Amino acid sequence: MPVRVNTSDPEFLRILQQGYAGFVSGSAHPEIDFDVEITPPLQDEPDADVEVTQSGGSWRLRRGDFRAEWEPSRRRGWIRQTANPFAIDSVLRIVHSLVLARQGGFLLHSASAIRNGKAFLFAGQSGAGKTTISSLAPSDAILLTDEISYVRRRDDGYVAFGTPFTGELAKVGQNVSAPVAALYLLGQGAENRIDAVEPAEAARSLLSNVLFFADEPELVQAIFHSAFEFVERVPVSRLTFAPDARVWELIG
Amino acid sequence: MSTLYLARNPRVAARMLDGEMMIMSGRDSTLFTLNRTATILWQSADGSTPLDRIVEHRICSEYDVPASQALNDAEALARELAGHEILRISNEPIPEPAALGGDRR
């Protein structure tokens, strides 16, 4: 989904181009146009948690380090933030999660990689091993992300896309995509093994790893049903692994 | 004990998978997995069937428990589910609201 960022701050633009390398293009038809205004640190509630609300057809996003508004019908929005690139990164994650929710997809706390033309997702919260499994990937695996997977629904299944949303590896994924072949719920242990997961447990685990910020009942329901449809179509297993590259012998 | 009526909260999403009824709150995205009795209450919560009839026809037929105890337990459970905004409860029949289409059992 092409997003155009308009800013009069050349240094901020340079930081974005560097941070999103591989995902920057000159698309003439963006899905969203964001005007970004760089401001001094916002004085009221600098540590406030993210808040996402909808009003009159517009989404309002706010956190200690940014304020933003996005009007989907006009494909336009604005962001007021400090020069910290993590602020716009968060806005983009939220906006993408809202767009995907209406399309049967989602952003997932998971690493993902393509191997043999198929995408594999490795889900888990912080400390589960997303960064470790990514760093152990063999040379024939194409890393899509070590942190946030972008999953879209298609008629014949699900497709995972690379994202510039990085985790501890701080390595931007590649801007490619592939059909999702499996979702692994990560766990660390003494040996490398794959265990079956009951469908209900798979759905619970998937939902606990979906990124979603808005308390909008209609979208919450959409995400809920998308998770169930995903586990009905995509094999979900538990992948326990020792920090050992041989785990990739089980993948693909 | 007065008659109690139960209705599903249309702002939650519900789905049965592999014999487990899962409910997600539309308010704060909390995920609940209902036990067997709570699932019976959810499935029977049509707003017009009184709780004592649900207990008599759906719960007492499944569990070997005196009717009065079953009704007390079911009422406590219904109130707990209402506290989580999964069910709505009332001493009067509850008209069906415009649904969000959340239940895809």
Boltz contact constraints between the chains, C-beta under 6 A:
constraints:
  - contact:
      token1: [A, 199]
      token2: [B, 17]
      max_distance: 6.0
  - contact:
      token1: [A, 199]
      token2: [B, 18]
      max_distance: 6.0
  - contact:
      token1: [A, 200]
      token2: [B, 17]
      max_distance: 6.0
  - contact:
      token1: [A, 200]
      token2: [B, 18]
      max_distance: 6.0
  - contact:
      token1: [A, 200]
      token2: [B, 20]
      max_distance: 6.0
  - contact:
      token1: [A, 203]
      token2: [B, 17]
      max_distance: 6.0
  - contact:
      token1: [A, 207]
      token2: [B, 31]
      max_distance: 6.0
  - contact:
      token1: [A, 217]
      token2: [B, 11]
      max_distance: 6.0
  - contact:
      token1: [A, 217]
      token2: [B, 26]
      max_distance: 6.0
  - contact:
      token1: [A, 220]
      token2: [B, 26]
      max_distance: 6.0
  - contact:
      token1: [A, 220]
      token2: [B, 29]
      max_distance: 6.0
  - contact:
      token1: [A, 221]
      token2: [B, 13]
      max_distance: 6.0
  - contact:
      token1: [A, 221]
      token2: [B, 102]
      max_distance: 6.0
  - contact:
      token1: [A, 224]
      token2: [B, 13]
      max_distance: 6.0
  - contact:
      token1: [A, 224]
      token2: [B, 24]
      max_distance: 6.0
  - contact:
      token1: [A, 228]
      token2: [B, 15]
      max_distance: 6.0
